[in-house]
Amino acid sequence: MQESRRRSRVELVLLPLSGLCALVLGCGAWPGASEPTSHEAAHDENGAAVVVDPPDAASSKRASGPSVRSIDKNRHTPIATADAAPAELPALPEGTTVLHVGDSFAGALGIPLNKRLKEAGVRGVLKYRTASYIVDWAHQPALDTYLSQYHPDLVLITLGANELEIEEPERRIPAIRKIVDKVGDRPCVWVGVPLWSEEHNGLMDIVRDNAAPCRFMDSAALFPDMPRAHDRIHPTMQAREDWAVRVLAWLARQRRPTESQVWQLARP
C-alpha cells in the first residue's frame, strides 16, 4: 500500500513536467531536421506546433488587432492596417482554400491570418513545423500530401528563418526550386522572413531570385521595424496580428483573377 502511494506521488510530479516540456520546449521536431534551432514552441488543440513568445505588458493590454469583415461580398472588404484607417479593398474569393506551410514564422503569421481569411469566407489551412528547413519541405513528402489533400487555390510558403546563418546559402537553390516545382501552376507566394538583424547571409535574396513563378513578398519592407518578443526574433503577439493584416491587404491588392485561377496574382 505504501509502495502504491509513493508511485502515485511520483506520477503526479512527472505528469506536469511532461506537460511543461510540451508547452515550453515544443518537444518533437520535424523528423530528419538536420540543423538545430532554439525556437520555443507549444502545441495548439490540433497538435500543430505554435510559437508562444509571451507578449510584453503593453501589447497584452491592447486588443487582438483589427478584424476583416465583409461589407458587400460582391464588392469590397474593409481591411485595417497598423498605420492607417481601414481601406476599401477588393473582396477575397469566397469558398476558396489557402494552404500555408513553413516554419515557426508560418505559425506566427498563419494563425491570425487564418482568422481573417475565415471572416472573409476563405478557408485557411496552416501546416508548419517549428524546427524545419527549406530542404525538409523540398525532400520530404509532407507538401505533396497537403497539396493532394486540400487542393489549394493559393499556396503560401514561409521558410528560411532557421537557415539565415548557414554558410553558402546558394546551396539552397535546388531545394527552393523543388518546392516551387511541387506547387506547380497554382498561384503561390513565398512570404519572406521578416529579418530581425542586418547581419544575415542573404538567403532571402536568394529565395526572391529563385521563387518564380511564385511571387516573393518582402516582409521586411511590408512591415519595417516589426516589434519583437523577448527572444528578439519572433514578432510580439500584437505584431503578428498587424503582420497578418498587412499580408491580407497585399494579397487582396495583388489579385488578378482569371476564369481558371481566382487567386492569380499580378506579375512583379
C-alpha atoms as an extended CHARMM CRD file, in Angstrom:
* protein
*
       268  EXT
         1         1  MET       CA              0.0000000000        0.0000000000        0.0000000000  PROA      1               0.0000000000
         2         2  GLN       CA              2.8180000000        2.4200000000        0.8960000000  PROA      2               0.0000000000
         3         3  GLU       CA              4.6330000000        1.4390000000       -2.3180000000  PROA      3               0.0000000000
         4         4  SER       CA              1.4710000000        2.2870000000       -4.3040000000  PROA      4               0.0000000000
         5         5  ARG       CA              1.0980000000        5.6910000000       -2.6560000000  PROA      5               0.0000000000
         6         6  ARG       CA              4.7490000000        6.5410000000       -3.3290000000  PROA      6               0.0000000000
         7         7  ARG       CA              4.2970000000        5.5870000000       -7.0050000000  PROA      7               0.0000000000
         8         8  SER       CA              1.2270000000        7.8150000000       -7.3060000000  PROA      8               0.0000000000
         9         9  ARG       CA              3.1010000000       10.7690000000       -5.8490000000  PROA      9               0.0000000000
        10        10  VAL       CA              5.9210000000       10.2730000000       -8.3850000000  PROA      10              0.0000000000
        11        11  GLU       CA              3.4500000000       10.1360000000      -11.2610000000  PROA      11              0.0000000000
        12        12  LEU       CA              1.8050000000       13.3600000000      -10.0880000000  PROA      12              0.0000000000
        13        13  VAL       CA              5.1900000000       15.0600000000      -10.2310000000  PROA      13              0.0000000000
        14        14  LEU       CA              6.1830000000       13.6720000000      -13.6140000000  PROA      14              0.0000000000
        15        15  LEU       CA              2.9830000000       14.4720000000      -15.4780000000  PROA      15              0.0000000000
        16        16  PRO       CA              3.1890000000       18.2590000000      -15.0540000000  PROA      16              0.0000000000
        17        17  LEU       CA              6.8320000000       18.1570000000      -16.0880000000  PROA      17              0.0000000000
        18        18  SER       CA              5.9400000000       16.4060000000      -19.3290000000  PROA      18              0.0000000000
        19        19  GLY       CA              3.1840000000       18.9200000000      -19.9400000000  PROA      19              0.0000000000
        20        20  LEU       CA              5.6350000000       21.7240000000      -19.2770000000  PROA      20              0.0000000000
        21        21  CYS       CA              8.0060000000       20.2490000000      -21.8520000000  PROA      21              0.0000000000
        22        22  ALA       CA              5.2970000000       20.2720000000      -24.4980000000  PROA      22              0.0000000000
        23        23  LEU       CA              4.2760000000       23.8260000000      -23.6090000000  PROA      23              0.0000000000
        24        24  VAL       CA              7.6600000000       25.4840000000      -23.3420000000  PROA      24              0.0000000000
        25        25  LEU       CA             10.1080000000       23.4570000000      -25.3620000000  PROA      25              0.0000000000
        26        26  GLY       CA              7.9290000000       22.1390000000      -28.1540000000  PROA      26              0.0000000000
        27        27  CYS       CA              9.2190000000       18.5910000000      -27.6850000000  PROA      27              0.0000000000
        28        28  GLY       CA              9.2270000000       16.8050000000      -31.0200000000  PROA      28              0.0000000000
        29        29  ALA       CA             10.8330000000       18.4500000000      -34.0420000000  PROA      29              0.0000000000
        30        30  TRP       CA             10.3590000000       17.6280000000      -37.6780000000  PROA      30              0.0000000000
        31        31  PRO       CA             11.7490000000       14.1410000000      -38.3250000000  PROA      31              0.0000000000
        32        32  GLY       CA             15.0530000000       14.3580000000      -40.1170000000  PROA      32              0.0000000000
        33        33  ALA       CA             15.7480000000       18.0140000000      -39.3740000000  PROA      33              0.0000000000
        34        34  SER       CA             19.4980000000       18.2600000000      -39.6600000000  PROA      34              0.0000000000
        35        35  GLU       CA             20.1840000000       21.7240000000      -38.2410000000  PROA      35              0.0000000000
        36        36  PRO       CA             19.1540000000       22.5800000000      -34.6610000000  PROA      36              0.0000000000
        37        37  THR       CA             17.0610000000       25.5850000000      -33.6880000000  PROA      37              0.0000000000
        38        38  SER       CA             16.4960000000       27.3490000000      -30.3880000000  PROA      38              0.0000000000
        39        39  HSD       CA             12.9350000000       28.4760000000      -31.1640000000  PROA      39              0.0000000000
        40        40  GLU       CA             10.4740000000       27.7780000000      -28.3740000000  PROA      40              0.0000000000
        41        41  ALA       CA              7.1020000000       26.2690000000      -29.2120000000  PROA      41              0.0000000000
        42        42  ALA       CA              3.9510000000       24.7340000000      -27.8100000000  PROA      42              0.0000000000
        43        43  HSD       CA              1.1020000000       22.9300000000      -29.4940000000  PROA      43              0.0000000000
        44        44  ASP       CA             -2.4250000000       24.0340000000      -30.3200000000  PROA      44              0.0000000000
        45        45  GLU       CA             -5.5440000000       21.9740000000      -29.8090000000  PROA      45              0.0000000000
        46        46  ASN       CA             -4.9120000000       20.1720000000      -33.1020000000  PROA      46              0.0000000000
        47        47  GLY       CA             -1.3700000000       19.2010000000      -32.1800000000  PROA      47              0.0000000000
        48        48  ALA       CA              0.3250000000       21.6470000000      -34.5390000000  PROA      48              0.0000000000
        49        49  ALA       CA              3.3900000000       23.4830000000      -33.2850000000  PROA      49              0.0000000000
        50        50  VAL       CA              2.6350000000       27.0330000000      -32.1860000000  PROA      50              0.0000000000
        51        51  VAL       CA              5.1620000000       29.7050000000      -31.2480000000  PROA      51              0.0000000000
        52        52  VAL       CA              4.2430000000       31.1440000000      -27.8730000000  PROA      52              0.0000000000
        53        53  ASP       CA              6.5390000000       34.0690000000      -27.2240000000  PROA      53              0.0000000000
        54        54  PRO       CA              4.8060000000       35.9940000000      -24.4030000000  PROA      54              0.0000000000
        55        55  PRO       CA              3.6500000000       39.4980000000      -25.3280000000  PROA      55              0.0000000000
        56        56  ASP       CA              5.0600000000       42.4510000000      -23.4860000000  PROA      56              0.0000000000
        57        57  ALA       CA              2.8930000000       44.2430000000      -20.9390000000  PROA      57              0.0000000000
        58        58  ALA       CA              1.8640000000       46.9590000000      -23.3540000000  PROA      58              0.0000000000
        59        59  SER       CA              0.7960000000       44.6190000000      -26.1380000000  PROA      59              0.0000000000
        60        60  SER       CA             -1.1420000000       42.4070000000      -23.7280000000  PROA      60              0.0000000000
        61        61  LYS       CA             -3.3770000000       45.3510000000      -22.8680000000  PROA      61              0.0000000000
        62        62  ARG       CA             -4.2180000000       46.0700000000      -26.4810000000  PROA      62              0.0000000000
        63        63  ALA       CA             -6.9800000000       44.4250000000      -28.4330000000  PROA      63              0.0000000000
        64        64  SER       CA             -6.1610000000       41.4040000000      -30.5440000000  PROA      64              0.0000000000
        65        65  GLY       CA             -5.9910000000       43.6010000000      -33.6300000000  PROA      65              0.0000000000
        66        66  PRO       CA             -8.3070000000       44.8090000000      -36.3660000000  PROA      66              0.0000000000
        67        67  SER       CA            -10.5440000000       42.2740000000      -37.9870000000  PROA      67              0.0000000000
        68        68  VAL       CA            -11.6690000000       41.8610000000      -41.5710000000  PROA      68              0.0000000000
        69        69  ARG       CA            -15.4110000000       41.9710000000      -42.1080000000  PROA      69              0.0000000000
        70        70  SER       CA            -17.3220000000       41.8600000000      -45.3560000000  PROA      70              0.0000000000
        71        71  ILE       CA            -19.3570000000       44.9300000000      -46.3410000000  PROA      71              0.0000000000
        72        72  ASP       CA            -20.5720000000       43.6740000000      -49.6810000000  PROA      72              0.0000000000
        73        73  LYS       CA            -19.4280000000       40.2030000000      -50.6140000000  PROA      73              0.0000000000
        74        74  ASN       CA            -19.5910000000       41.1240000000      -54.2840000000  PROA      74              0.0000000000
        75        75  ARG       CA            -17.7040000000       44.3960000000      -53.9430000000  PROA      75              0.0000000000
        76        76  HSD       CA            -15.2630000000       45.3030000000      -51.2170000000  PROA      76              0.0000000000
        77        77  THR       CA            -13.8330000000       44.2410000000      -47.8900000000  PROA      77              0.0000000000
        78        78  PRO       CA            -12.5090000000       46.8800000000      -45.4580000000  PROA      78              0.0000000000
        79        79  ILE       CA             -9.1030000000       45.9470000000      -44.1070000000  PROA      79              0.0000000000
        80        80  ALA       CA             -7.4910000000       47.9650000000      -41.3320000000  PROA      80              0.0000000000
        81        81  THR       CA             -3.7380000000       48.3690000000      -41.3030000000  PROA      81              0.0000000000
        82        82  ALA       CA             -1.4850000000       49.0950000000      -38.3630000000  PROA      82              0.0000000000
        83        83  ASP       CA             -0.6050000000       52.5630000000      -39.6330000000  PROA      83              0.0000000000
        84        84  ALA       CA             -3.7540000000       53.7790000000      -41.3650000000  PROA      84              0.0000000000
        85        85  ALA       CA             -7.5170000000       53.8250000000      -41.2340000000  PROA      85              0.0000000000
        86        86  PRO       CA             -9.4710000000       50.9550000000      -42.8220000000  PROA      86              0.0000000000
        87        87  ALA       CA             -9.1390000000       50.9690000000      -46.5870000000  PROA      87              0.0000000000
        88        88  GLU       CA            -11.5120000000       49.6430000000      -49.2040000000  PROA      88              0.0000000000
        89        89  LEU       CA            -10.0170000000       46.5840000000      -50.8410000000  PROA      89              0.0000000000
        90        90  PRO       CA            -11.4070000000       44.0490000000      -53.3160000000  PROA      90              0.0000000000
        91        91  ALA       CA            -13.2700000000       41.1830000000      -51.6580000000  PROA      91              0.0000000000
        92        92  LEU       CA            -11.4710000000       37.8840000000      -51.4040000000  PROA      92              0.0000000000
        93        93  PRO       CA            -12.8310000000       34.8820000000      -53.3410000000  PROA      93              0.0000000000
        94        94  GLU       CA            -15.2250000000       33.1070000000      -51.0020000000  PROA      94              0.0000000000
        95        95  GLY       CA            -15.2120000000       29.3230000000      -50.8620000000  PROA      95              0.0000000000
        96        96  THR       CA            -11.5540000000       29.0470000000      -51.8820000000  PROA      96              0.0000000000
        97        97  THR       CA             -8.7250000000       27.3920000000      -49.9410000000  PROA      97              0.0000000000
        98        98  VAL       CA             -5.3780000000       28.8770000000      -48.9480000000  PROA      98              0.0000000000
        99        99  LEU       CA             -2.6680000000       26.4260000000      -47.8280000000  PROA      99              0.0000000000
       100       100  HSD       CA              0.1310000000       27.9170000000      -45.7100000000  PROA      100             0.0000000000
       101       101  VAL       CA              3.2540000000       25.8620000000      -44.9530000000  PROA      101             0.0000000000
       102       102  GLY       CA              6.5740000000       26.5720000000      -43.2980000000  PROA      102             0.0000000000
       103       103  ASP       CA              8.4480000000       27.0340000000      -40.0360000000  PROA      103             0.0000000000
       104       104  SER       CA              7.7100000000       28.9340000000      -36.8120000000  PROA      104             0.0000000000
       105       105  PHE       CA              7.2020000000       32.1970000000      -38.6910000000  PROA      105             0.0000000000
       106       106  ALA       CA              4.4820000000       30.4940000000      -40.7270000000  PROA      106             0.0000000000
       107       107  GLY       CA              2.8080000000       29.7600000000      -37.4120000000  PROA      107             0.0000000000
       108       108  ALA       CA              3.3100000000       33.2960000000      -36.1240000000  PROA      108             0.0000000000
       109       109  LEU       CA              1.6890000000       34.7240000000      -39.2540000000  PROA      109             0.0000000000
       110       110  GLY       CA             -0.6770000000       31.9300000000      -40.1820000000  PROA      110             0.0000000000
       111       111  ILE       CA             -2.7680000000       31.7480000000      -37.0130000000  PROA      111             0.0000000000
       112       112  PRO       CA             -4.0010000000       35.3830000000      -37.1120000000  PROA      112             0.0000000000
       113       113  LEU       CA             -4.0970000000       35.3320000000      -40.9200000000  PROA      113             0.0000000000
       114       114  ASN       CA             -6.4280000000       32.3270000000      -40.9190000000  PROA      114             0.0000000000
       115       115  LYS       CA             -8.8220000000       34.1360000000      -38.5940000000  PROA      115             0.0000000000
       116       116  ARG       CA             -9.1120000000       36.9460000000      -41.1030000000  PROA      116             0.0000000000
       117       117  LEU       CA             -9.3970000000       34.6080000000      -44.0650000000  PROA      117             0.0000000000
       118       118  LYS       CA            -12.2890000000       32.8600000000      -42.3130000000  PROA      118             0.0000000000
       119       119  GLU       CA            -14.0500000000       36.1730000000      -41.7420000000  PROA      119             0.0000000000
       120       120  ALA       CA            -13.7040000000       36.8450000000      -45.4730000000  PROA      120             0.0000000000
       121       121  GLY       CA            -15.2140000000       33.4640000000      -46.3770000000  PROA      121             0.0000000000
       122       122  VAL       CA            -11.8990000000       31.8060000000      -47.2970000000  PROA      122             0.0000000000
       123       123  ARG       CA            -10.7120000000       28.5000000000      -45.8660000000  PROA      123             0.0000000000
       124       124  GLY       CA             -7.2110000000       28.7330000000      -44.4270000000  PROA      124             0.0000000000
       125       125  VAL       CA             -5.1580000000       25.5740000000      -43.8360000000  PROA      125             0.0000000000
       126       126  LEU       CA             -1.9770000000       26.0360000000      -41.7880000000  PROA      126             0.0000000000
       127       127  LYS       CA              0.6650000000       23.2910000000      -41.7040000000  PROA      127             0.0000000000
       128       128  TYR       CA              4.0220000000       24.0780000000      -40.1570000000  PROA      128             0.0000000000
       129       129  ARG       CA              6.8620000000       22.6580000000      -38.1200000000  PROA      129             0.0000000000
       130       130  THR       CA              8.8630000000       24.9540000000      -35.8650000000  PROA      130             0.0000000000
       131       131  ALA       CA             12.2670000000       23.3230000000      -36.4060000000  PROA      131             0.0000000000
       132       132  SER       CA             12.0070000000       22.7590000000      -40.1340000000  PROA      132             0.0000000000
       133       133  TYR       CA             14.0600000000       23.8210000000      -43.1090000000  PROA      133             0.0000000000
       134       134  ILE       CA             13.7500000000       24.5010000000      -46.8120000000  PROA      134             0.0000000000
       135       135  VAL       CA             15.4210000000       21.1580000000      -47.5500000000  PROA      135             0.0000000000
       136       136  ASP       CA             12.8930000000       19.3410000000      -45.3360000000  PROA      136             0.0000000000
       137       137  TRP       CA              9.8880000000       20.6610000000      -47.2500000000  PROA      137             0.0000000000
       138       138  ALA       CA             11.6510000000       20.0480000000      -50.5510000000  PROA      138             0.0000000000
       139       139  HSD       CA             12.5810000000       16.4060000000      -49.9990000000  PROA      139             0.0000000000
       140       140  GLN       CA             10.0350000000       15.0440000000      -47.5330000000  PROA      140             0.0000000000
       141       141  PRO       CA              6.5220000000       14.1040000000      -48.6980000000  PROA      141             0.0000000000
       142       142  ALA       CA              4.5240000000       16.4440000000      -46.4270000000  PROA      142             0.0000000000
       143       143  LEU       CA              3.9940000000       19.1950000000      -49.0060000000  PROA      143             0.0000000000
       144       144  ASP       CA              2.9160000000       16.7110000000      -51.6920000000  PROA      144             0.0000000000
       145       145  THR       CA              0.4330000000       15.2070000000      -49.2220000000  PROA      145             0.0000000000
       146       146  TYR       CA             -1.0790000000       18.5730000000      -48.2810000000  PROA      146             0.0000000000
       147       147  LEU       CA             -1.3810000000       19.6630000000      -51.9130000000  PROA      147             0.0000000000
       148       148  SER       CA             -3.2040000000       16.4440000000      -52.7900000000  PROA      148             0.0000000000
       149       149  GLN       CA             -5.3780000000       16.5300000000      -49.6810000000  PROA      149             0.0000000000
       150       150  TYR       CA             -6.5460000000       20.1510000000      -49.7260000000  PROA      150             0.0000000000
       151       151  HSD       CA             -6.3380000000       21.1430000000      -53.4210000000  PROA      151             0.0000000000
       152       152  PRO       CA             -5.4920000000       24.7400000000      -52.5020000000  PROA      152             0.0000000000
       153       153  ASP       CA             -6.3280000000       27.6780000000      -54.7210000000  PROA      153             0.0000000000
       154       154  LEU       CA             -3.3840000000       29.6140000000      -53.2630000000  PROA      154             0.0000000000
       155       155  VAL       CA             -0.2130000000       28.4000000000      -51.5380000000  PROA      155             0.0000000000
       156       156  LEU       CA              1.7580000000       30.4890000000      -49.0390000000  PROA      156             0.0000000000
       157       157  ILE       CA              5.2880000000       29.4490000000      -48.0650000000  PROA      157             0.0000000000
       158       158  THR       CA              7.1090000000       30.9450000000      -45.0680000000  PROA      158             0.0000000000
       159       159  LEU       CA             10.5180000000       29.2830000000      -44.7710000000  PROA      159             0.0000000000
       160       160  GLY       CA             14.1600000000       30.1180000000      -44.2050000000  PROA      160             0.0000000000
       161       161  ALA       CA             14.2540000000       31.5430000000      -40.6570000000  PROA      161             0.0000000000
       162       162  ASN       CA             16.2990000000       28.5890000000      -39.4000000000  PROA      162             0.0000000000
       163       163  GLU       CA             18.8180000000       28.9620000000      -42.2350000000  PROA      163             0.0000000000
       164       164  LEU       CA             19.7500000000       32.6430000000      -42.0560000000  PROA      164             0.0000000000
       165       165  GLU       CA             23.1690000000       31.8370000000      -40.6000000000  PROA      165             0.0000000000
       166       166  ILE       CA             24.2210000000       28.8840000000      -42.7390000000  PROA      166             0.0000000000
       167       167  GLU       CA             27.3050000000       29.1740000000      -44.9150000000  PROA      167             0.0000000000
       168       168  GLU       CA             26.8780000000       29.0520000000      -48.6990000000  PROA      168             0.0000000000
       169       169  PRO       CA             23.1320000000       29.7830000000      -48.7220000000  PROA      169             0.0000000000
       170       170  GLU       CA             23.1680000000       29.4520000000      -52.5040000000  PROA      170             0.0000000000
       171       171  ARG       CA             23.2470000000       25.7000000000      -51.9070000000  PROA      171             0.0000000000
       172       172  ARG       CA             19.5450000000       26.0500000000      -51.0520000000  PROA      172             0.0000000000
       173       173  ILE       CA             18.6620000000       26.9990000000      -54.6300000000  PROA      173             0.0000000000
       174       174  PRO       CA             17.8590000000       23.4080000000      -55.7850000000  PROA      174             0.0000000000
       175       175  ALA       CA             15.6100000000       22.9080000000      -52.7360000000  PROA      175             0.0000000000
       176       176  ILE       CA             13.8370000000       26.2350000000      -53.3410000000  PROA      176             0.0000000000
       177       177  ARG       CA             13.2460000000       25.2410000000      -56.9570000000  PROA      177             0.0000000000
       178       178  LYS       CA             11.9920000000       21.8100000000      -55.9070000000  PROA      178             0.0000000000
       179       179  ILE       CA              9.3870000000       23.3420000000      -53.5800000000  PROA      179             0.0000000000
       180       180  VAL       CA              8.2230000000       25.6750000000      -56.3340000000  PROA      180             0.0000000000
       181       181  ASP       CA              8.0140000000       22.7590000000      -58.7670000000  PROA      181             0.0000000000
       182       182  LYS       CA              5.8470000000       20.8280000000      -56.3000000000  PROA      182             0.0000000000
       183       183  VAL       CA              3.4120000000       23.7340000000      -56.0820000000  PROA      183             0.0000000000
       184       184  GLY       CA              3.1070000000       23.6020000000      -59.8550000000  PROA      184             0.0000000000
       185       185  ASP       CA              0.8310000000       26.0390000000      -61.6350000000  PROA      185             0.0000000000
       186       186  ARG       CA             -1.1100000000       27.0230000000      -58.5280000000  PROA      186             0.0000000000
       187       187  PRO       CA             -0.8770000000       30.6940000000      -57.5140000000  PROA      187             0.0000000000
       188       188  CYS       CA              1.8220000000       30.8990000000      -54.8820000000  PROA      188             0.0000000000
       189       189  VAL       CA              3.5320000000       33.4340000000      -52.6140000000  PROA      189             0.0000000000
       190       190  TRP       CA              6.7980000000       32.9040000000      -50.7610000000  PROA      190             0.0000000000
       191       191  VAL       CA              6.4080000000       35.1340000000      -47.7080000000  PROA      191             0.0000000000
       192       192  GLY       CA              9.8870000000       36.3350000000      -46.8590000000  PROA      192             0.0000000000
       193       193  VAL       CA             11.0040000000       36.0330000000      -43.2510000000  PROA      193             0.0000000000
       194       194  PRO       CA             10.8790000000       39.4490000000      -41.5240000000  PROA      194             0.0000000000
       195       195  LEU       CA             14.5810000000       39.8260000000      -40.7300000000  PROA      195             0.0000000000
       196       196  TRP       CA             15.3990000000       40.7360000000      -37.1380000000  PROA      196             0.0000000000
       197       197  SER       CA             19.0170000000       41.7150000000      -37.7760000000  PROA      197             0.0000000000
       198       198  GLU       CA             21.0490000000       43.3390000000      -40.5030000000  PROA      198             0.0000000000
       199       199  GLU       CA             23.5560000000       40.5250000000      -40.1050000000  PROA      199             0.0000000000
       200       200  HSD       CA             22.3140000000       37.6430000000      -42.2430000000  PROA      200             0.0000000000
       201       201  ASN       CA             23.5830000000       35.5260000000      -45.1060000000  PROA      201             0.0000000000
       202       202  GLY       CA             21.4220000000       36.8580000000      -47.9250000000  PROA      202             0.0000000000
       203       203  LEU       CA             19.1820000000       33.7820000000      -48.0830000000  PROA      203             0.0000000000
       204       204  MET       CA             16.0120000000       35.8380000000      -48.5710000000  PROA      204             0.0000000000
       205       205  ASP       CA             17.5860000000       37.4970000000      -51.6230000000  PROA      205             0.0000000000
       206       206  ILE       CA             18.3520000000       34.0380000000      -52.9800000000  PROA      206             0.0000000000
       207       207  VAL       CA             14.7390000000       32.9540000000      -52.3660000000  PROA      207             0.0000000000
       208       208  ARG       CA             13.4350000000       36.0850000000      -54.1010000000  PROA      208             0.0000000000
       209       209  ASP       CA             15.6100000000       35.4040000000      -57.1430000000  PROA      209             0.0000000000
       210       210  ASN       CA             14.6210000000       31.7290000000      -57.4170000000  PROA      210             0.0000000000
       211       211  ALA       CA             10.9760000000       31.5050000000      -56.2820000000  PROA      211             0.0000000000
       212       212  ALA       CA              9.3450000000       32.2920000000      -59.6510000000  PROA      212             0.0000000000
       213       213  PRO       CA              6.6760000000       31.6790000000      -60.7920000000  PROA      213             0.0000000000
       214       214  CYS       CA              5.7200000000       32.1230000000      -57.1240000000  PROA      214             0.0000000000
       215       215  ARG       CA              5.6120000000       35.7480000000      -56.0480000000  PROA      215             0.0000000000
       216       216  PHE       CA              8.0010000000       36.8610000000      -53.3360000000  PROA      216             0.0000000000
       217       217  MET       CA              6.5930000000       39.0260000000      -50.5410000000  PROA      217             0.0000000000
       218       218  ASP       CA              9.2440000000       41.0740000000      -48.7460000000  PROA      218             0.0000000000
       219       219  SER       CA              8.0080000000       41.1260000000      -45.1420000000  PROA      219             0.0000000000
       220       220  ALA       CA             10.8550000000       43.4120000000      -44.0820000000  PROA      220             0.0000000000
       221       221  ALA       CA              9.5810000000       46.0690000000      -46.4950000000  PROA      221             0.0000000000
       222       222  LEU       CA              5.9260000000       45.3240000000      -45.7760000000  PROA      222             0.0000000000
       223       223  PHE       CA              6.3650000000       45.6600000000      -42.0150000000  PROA      223             0.0000000000
       224       224  PRO       CA              9.5720000000       47.5840000000      -41.1910000000  PROA      224             0.0000000000
       225       225  ASP       CA             10.5400000000       47.8610000000      -37.5310000000  PROA      225             0.0000000000
       226       226  MET       CA              8.3300000000       44.9250000000      -36.5900000000  PROA      226             0.0000000000
       227       227  PRO       CA              8.0980000000       44.7280000000      -32.7650000000  PROA      227             0.0000000000
       228       228  ARG       CA              9.8110000000       41.6110000000      -31.4540000000  PROA      228             0.0000000000
       229       229  ALA       CA              9.0710000000       39.3670000000      -28.4930000000  PROA      229             0.0000000000
       230       230  HSD       CA             11.5000000000       38.6160000000      -25.6740000000  PROA      230             0.0000000000
       231       231  ASP       CA             13.6470000000       36.3790000000      -27.8910000000  PROA      231             0.0000000000
       232       232  ARG       CA             14.1980000000       39.4210000000      -30.1820000000  PROA      232             0.0000000000
       233       233  ILE       CA             13.4120000000       37.2010000000      -33.1490000000  PROA      233             0.0000000000
       234       234  HSD       CA              9.7170000000       36.3890000000      -33.3560000000  PROA      234             0.0000000000
       235       235  PRO       CA              7.0830000000       39.1290000000      -33.5650000000  PROA      235             0.0000000000
       236       236  THR       CA              5.0800000000       40.0460000000      -30.4810000000  PROA      236             0.0000000000
       237       237  MET       CA              1.5020000000       38.8130000000      -30.3360000000  PROA      237             0.0000000000
       238       238  GLN       CA              0.2130000000       42.2060000000      -31.4400000000  PROA      238             0.0000000000
       239       239  ALA       CA              2.7930000000       42.4070000000      -34.2380000000  PROA      239             0.0000000000
       240       240  ARG       CA              1.5780000000       39.0350000000      -35.5460000000  PROA      240             0.0000000000
       241       241  GLU       CA             -1.9230000000       40.4430000000      -35.8230000000  PROA      241             0.0000000000
       242       242  ASP       CA             -0.6320000000       43.5400000000      -37.6170000000  PROA      242             0.0000000000
       243       243  TRP       CA              1.5420000000       41.4460000000      -39.9370000000  PROA      243             0.0000000000
       244       244  ALA       CA             -1.4740000000       39.3260000000      -40.8790000000  PROA      244             0.0000000000
       245       245  VAL       CA             -3.5000000000       42.4360000000      -41.7210000000  PROA      245             0.0000000000
       246       246  ARG       CA             -0.7380000000       43.7710000000      -43.9620000000  PROA      246             0.0000000000
       247       247  VAL       CA             -0.2970000000       40.4190000000      -45.7150000000  PROA      247             0.0000000000
       248       248  LEU       CA             -4.0270000000       40.1140000000      -46.3400000000  PROA      248             0.0000000000
       249       249  ALA       CA             -4.1530000000       43.6330000000      -47.7650000000  PROA      249             0.0000000000
       250       250  TRP       CA             -1.1670000000       42.8170000000      -50.0270000000  PROA      250             0.0000000000
       251       251  LEU       CA             -2.8640000000       39.6640000000      -51.2900000000  PROA      251             0.0000000000
       252       252  ALA       CA             -6.1370000000       41.4800000000      -51.9550000000  PROA      252             0.0000000000
       253       253  ARG       CA             -4.3870000000       44.2180000000      -53.9380000000  PROA      253             0.0000000000
       254       254  GLN       CA             -2.2130000000       41.8000000000      -55.9170000000  PROA      254             0.0000000000
       255       255  ARG       CA             -5.0540000000       39.5440000000      -57.0930000000  PROA      255             0.0000000000
       256       256  ARG       CA             -5.6620000000       39.4380000000      -60.8370000000  PROA      256             0.0000000000
       257       257  PRO       CA             -8.3110000000       36.7010000000      -61.0560000000  PROA      257             0.0000000000
       258       258  THR       CA             -8.9160000000       34.7280000000      -64.2200000000  PROA      258             0.0000000000
       259       259  GLU       CA            -11.6620000000       32.2380000000      -65.0520000000  PROA      259             0.0000000000
       260       260  SER       CA             -9.4450000000       29.3120000000      -64.0950000000  PROA      260             0.0000000000
       261       261  GLN       CA             -7.3590000000       30.9160000000      -61.3070000000  PROA      261             0.0000000000
       262       262  VAL       CA             -9.3590000000       33.1200000000      -58.9470000000  PROA      262             0.0000000000
       263       263  TRP       CA             -6.2230000000       33.6590000000      -56.8430000000  PROA      263             0.0000000000
       264       264  GLN       CA             -3.9920000000       34.5590000000      -59.7870000000  PROA      264             0.0000000000
       265       265  LEU       CA             -1.5870000000       37.3040000000      -58.7610000000  PROA      265             0.0000000000
       266       266  ALA       CA             -0.1020000000       40.2220000000      -60.6770000000  PROA      266             0.0000000000
       267       267  ARG       CA              3.3170000000       39.6990000000      -62.1510000000  PROA      267             0.0000000000
       268       268  PRO       CA              6.0600000000       41.7730000000      -60.4660000000  PROA      268             0.0000000000
